[in-house]
Amino acid sequence: MLIGTCVLLSLNAQTWESQIQSVEGKSRVKTLKIKPGRELKIGQLLTDEDSLREFNYYKGSSLGGTRDSLYIRLRDVQTNKIFTNGIKYQSTIPAKFYPEILPGDSNSLKMSLMDIDYIQVKSPKWQKTAGEIVEPLIWTSLFVLILSPLICYDYNKGAFNAVRYKYWGLGSTAGVVLGFGSVIIINAFDGTKSFQFNTGWPDKKTNVWKFK
């Protein structure tokens, strides 16, 4: 138990890397890198028969890994069963009730790379927070920019106040430019990526990879 905990603590400080190779078309090799703490969604196809398709999605954060395994801090497991007659079953199991959690370490799950059919690595939380801040900035600046001519009209003198408009109009324009510029920068650093390791699942038409 103590040894397992120490191994996880060591893995938690390291970026996990694995070589993956494209299966179809021109052969390509790239390095899949997952930093500690990144949000993960891992798909596993359990059954793929004429009458039933059964699969799980494991959601949590990265704890690192080894050459043949990936460790995650599990949050929950979404189980799915789809029958050919149209009946679907879906349930969510919280990590503390999932039977395959590693003993001695809360909510830690070890997954063999051979059992992984799909990986989604989500953006860091700071990118989501930045997006939530930037969006109101853009809408507020656009609103002010539209209203600037009305705000800067001197109704007592019946004339347009160009000096006042210079501050309101240019300020709101700068806000719009800053907002859209921030969106471009955030998207440029967007680390959300998906990799599929099973032909035809979960997507029928997408690049398929394999672990080397």
C-alpha positions in Angstrom: 0.0 0.0 0.0 2.8 2.4 1.0 4.8 1.5 -2.1 1.8 2.2 -4.4 1.2 5.6 -2.8 4.9 6.5 -3.2 4.9 5.5 -6.9 1.8 7.7 -7.6 3.4 10.6 -5.8 6.4 10.3 -8.0 4.4 10.0 -11.2 2.2 13.0 -10.2 5.2 15.4 -10.7 6.0 14.2 -14.2 4.6 14.8 -17.6 3.6 11.5 -19.1 4.7 10.8 -22.7 4.0 8.1 -25.2 4.8 7.6 -28.8 1.7 7.1 -31.0 1.5 6.2 -34.7 -1.3 6.8 -37.2 -3.0 3.6 -38.4 -4.5 4.7 -41.7 -3.1 6.7 -44.7 0.5 8.1 -44.5 2.3 6.8 -41.4 2.9 9.5 -38.9 4.5 9.3 -35.4 4.0 11.9 -32.7 4.5 12.2 -29.0 1.4 12.3 -26.8 2.1 14.4 -23.8 -0.2 14.8 -20.8 0.8 17.1 -17.9 -0.1 16.3 -14.3 -3.5 17.5 -13.3 -4.9 17.8 -16.9 -8.6 16.9 -17.2 -9.1 13.6 -19.0 -11.9 11.7 -20.6 -10.9 8.1 -21.4 -13.1 5.8 -23.5 -13.1 2.0 -23.4 -15.2 -0.1 -25.8 -16.2 -3.2 -23.8 -18.5 -5.0 -26.2 -19.2 -4.4 -29.9 -21.6 -7.1 -31.2 -24.6 -7.1 -33.5 -27.0 -6.9 -30.6 -25.1 -4.8 -28.1 -22.5 -2.1 -27.9 -21.2 -1.4 -24.4 -18.6 1.2 -23.5 -17.4 3.3 -20.5 -16.0 6.8 -20.2 -13.6 7.4 -17.3 -13.4 11.1 -16.2 -10.8 12.6 -14.0 -7.3 14.2 -13.9 -3.9 12.9 -14.9 -1.6 11.4 -12.3 1.1 10.4 -14.8 1.9 6.9 -16.1 4.4 4.3 -17.2 5.4 2.8 -20.5 2.2 0.6 -20.6 -0.2 2.3 -18.2 -1.9 5.5 -17.4 -2.9 6.6 -13.9 -5.8 9.0 -13.3 -7.5 10.6 -10.3 -10.9 9.3 -11.1 -14.0 11.5 -10.7 -16.7 9.2 -12.1 -17.3 6.5 -14.6 -20.1 6.8 -17.2 -21.4 3.3 -18.3 -23.3 2.9 -21.5 -25.2 0.1 -23.2 -26.9 0.5 -26.6 -29.0 -2.3 -28.0 -29.9 -2.7 -31.7 -33.6 -2.5 -30.8 -33.0 1.1 -29.7 -32.9 0.6 -26.0 -30.2 2.6 -24.2 -28.9 2.4 -20.7 -26.6 5.0 -19.1 -25.4 5.4 -15.6 -22.8 7.4 -13.7 -20.7 5.8 -11.0 -18.9 8.1 -8.5 -15.2 7.2 -8.1 -15.6 6.1 -4.5 -18.1 3.4 -5.5 -16.0 2.1 -8.5 -14.6 -1.3 -7.6 -11.4 -1.1 -9.6 -10.0 1.9 -7.6 -6.4 1.2 -6.5 -6.2 0.2 -2.8 -4.6 2.6 -0.4 -5.0 5.6 -2.6 -8.2 7.6 -2.8 -9.9 7.5 -6.3 -6.7 6.5 -8.2 -7.2 4.2 -11.2 -4.6 2.4 -13.3 -5.5 1.8 -17.0 -3.5 -0.3 -19.4 -2.9 1.4 -22.7 -4.3 -1.7 -24.4 -7.7 -1.0 -22.8 -7.8 2.7 -24.0 -9.8 3.3 -27.2 -10.2 7.1 -26.8 -8.5 9.9 -24.9 -9.6 13.5 -24.7 -7.2 15.9 -22.9 -9.1 19.0 -21.9 -7.9 22.6 -21.6 -6.5 23.9 -18.3 -9.0 25.5 -16.0 -7.3 28.9 -16.5 -8.3 28.9 -20.2 -12.0 28.4 -19.2 -11.8 31.1 -16.6 -10.1 33.5 -19.1 -12.9 32.8 -21.7 -15.6 33.5 -19.1 -13.9 36.9 -18.4 -13.2 37.9 -22.0 -16.7 37.2 -23.3 -18.5 39.8 -21.1 -15.7 42.3 -22.0 -16.4 41.9 -25.7 -20.2 42.3 -25.4 -19.9 45.3 -23.0 -17.5 47.0 -25.3 -19.7 46.4 -28.4 -22.7 47.7 -26.5 -20.8 50.9 -25.5 -19.5 51.3 -29.0 -23.0 51.2 -30.4 -24.4 53.7 -27.9 -21.4 56.0 -28.1 -22.9 58.4 -30.7 -26.0 58.8 -28.4 -23.9 59.2 -25.3 -21.7 61.8 -26.9 -24.5 63.9 -28.4 -25.0 67.2 -26.5 -28.8 67.5 -26.5 -28.7 71.0 -24.8 -26.5 72.5 -27.6 -27.9 70.2 -30.3 -24.4 69.2 -31.4 -22.2 66.2 -31.4 -19.4 66.3 -28.8 -16.4 65.0 -30.7 -14.1 65.3 -27.7 -16.4 63.1 -25.5 -16.7 60.6 -28.4 -12.9 60.3 -28.6 -12.9 58.8 -25.2 -16.0 56.7 -25.3 -15.7 55.5 -28.9 -12.0 54.8 -28.9 -12.2 53.2 -25.4 -14.9 50.8 -26.5 -13.1 50.0 -29.7 -10.0 49.2 -27.8 -12.0 46.9 -25.6 -13.4 45.1 -28.6 -9.9 44.7 -30.1 -8.5 43.5 -26.8 -11.3 41.1 -26.3 -11.0 39.5 -29.8 -7.3 39.5 -29.5 -7.5 37.6 -26.2 -9.8 35.0 -27.8 -7.3 34.4 -30.6 -4.5 34.0 -28.1 -6.5 31.7 -25.8 -7.5 29.5 -28.8 -3.9 29.4 -30.0 -2.9 27.9 -26.7 -6.0 25.7 -26.5 -4.7 22.3 -25.4 -8.0 20.4 -25.8 -7.2 17.4 -28.0 -8.7 14.0 -28.8 -7.1 10.8 -29.9 -8.9 7.7 -31.1 -7.3 4.2 -30.9 -10.2 2.1 -32.2 -11.3 2.1 -35.8 -15.0 3.1 -36.0 -15.4 4.1 -32.3 -16.4 6.5 -30.9 -16.3 8.3 -34.3 -16.6 6.5 -37.6 -14.6 9.0 -39.7 -11.5 10.3 -37.8 -7.8 9.7 -37.6 -7.0 6.5 -35.8 -3.8 6.0 -33.8 -2.0 3.2 -31.9 0.5 3.2 -29.1 4.0 2.2 -30.2 
